[in-house]
Amino acid sequence: MENKQYILKERPYGDVTNDTFHMRRVSMPSLREGEVMVKTKYISVDPYMRGKMNEQKTYTEPYVVGKAIYGAVVGEVVKSKDKSYQPGDFVHGIMPWQEYCSIHTEDVTRVNVPKEDLPMALSVLGMTGLTAYFGMMKIGKPREGETVVISGAAGAVGTVAGQIAKLHGCRVIGISSSEIKNHYLENDLGFDDTINYLTTDDLDYELSRKCPDGIDIYFDNVGGKISDTIMEQMNFFSRVIVCGQISTYNSKEKNIGLRIQPMILTRSMLMQGFIVSNYHDEFPKAQNELAKWISEGKIKNRETIINGFENLPRAFMGLFRGANIGKQLVKVY
């Protein structure tokens, strides 16, 4: 049987290109006691992976040049040396970008959704849904009548974060890069208003027009100039949820922006960054609540799925061009 794998060929300087990746053939994995062999079904590609391609350590170890790239995967058990898992079971875990791998059962969780809903284990019920949930609920703490602005609103985290804010009676404005995305946010997800940052001539004016009472919660997925502009319109006792800074990830220059400390001081603002794993112990509770909202039709979910293992680099690079609506996944089998 053939087994293909993607490795980090070289560390990118600036934009990620095809030269960043190399696909090679590797042997089929051996299986030890307590392990399962997993046939990869879906692979998640996520902006945080760009940071792991750099040499410096952040909140997670960087990828190693010449070694496999890895991330969140849903796969099917095809062989097992653990009696609690049988062939045909579906599991979720952090696994290498390859078609087959072996992994200890302590490092996977069983996926308990119908086969046709497997992508949800990597999207609204996976890391991105949990990120939206904890960012909004733990830091944003939305209250009825408040105004919420979300950048990167049509992405995997932004779409869920906005819907959670709507569930709590907030007025939600989404910022994205296309009219197609904004139409989806307003007509499918119920966002109150949207802004296309690529076509607006004056983001500051558009924000003041669509947020006449100021901004109470900002869910920051992009950083950069967009966030600088939004910060100017935050209210007293407002909250800024720093979730991602995708606009800066490929930058070759040091990121120098607005000096925000005077605003935080004079407006009694809260600004907090977070990593979803901070709330690991609360994952089951959050997943149950998200699943309940989905079953009740209160949260809608969408994935952008590209078919083919060989298209992993294209899917990853597309994240930085705004090619996806909702969660970006690659379907392997």
PyMOL commands that set and color helices and strands:
alter all, ss='L'
color gray80, all
select helices_A, chain A and resi 18-20+48-52+105-107+115-121+127-140+156-167+179-187+203-210+224-231+246-248+261-266+276-295+309-321
alter helices_A, ss='H'
color red, helices_A
select strands_A, chain A and resi 4-8+21-25+35-44+70-80+90-96+100-104+108-110+147-151+171-176+193-196+215-220+234-242+270-273+303-307+327-331
alter strands_A, ss='S'
color yellow, strands_A
deselect
rebuild
show_as cartoon
